[in-house]
Amino acid sequence: MDRVKQLRQIQGAGDRQRELMRRGLKLGTHGKATWKRDDLHAR
């Protein structure tokens, strides 16, 4: 694969990841955390 094509693919992957971060994932929480940080890190 030539270097230009490889760089374009890397750039496209980065663009896709940034778009996913911008949109966020639907976790079914409607933006509200129903847990406390200590509950997640209980030992």
N, C-alpha and C positions, 0 to 999 in steps of 0.2 A: 504494500500500500504506500502510495507516495505521501510525503510529509504534509502537503497542503490538505489532502483528503482527510488525513488523520486529525489534523488540527481543527478542521471543520466539524468532524464528528465529536471531538471533545467539546468544542464550543456549543454544539447542539445539545449535548448531554447536560452541560452546565445550564443552558437556557431552560431546559425541561425541569431541572431540579429547582431553579429559582422560581419558576412558575408554580410548582407544587408548594413551595414554601409560602409564596404570596397568597395562594388560595387557601392553604391549610387542608387538613384532613378532617373528614366528617367522622367524629368519634361518638356522636349521639349524646354529647353533654350540653349542647347548645351554649357553649362558652362558659359553663359553670363547673367548677371542680367541687365534687361532693365529698371529697376526702381531704384530710389534712396531711401536710408534709410528714409529720411525725409518724402517721399511720403507714406511709410508704417506706419509711426507713426504720421501722421497729426492729429491734434485735431480739 
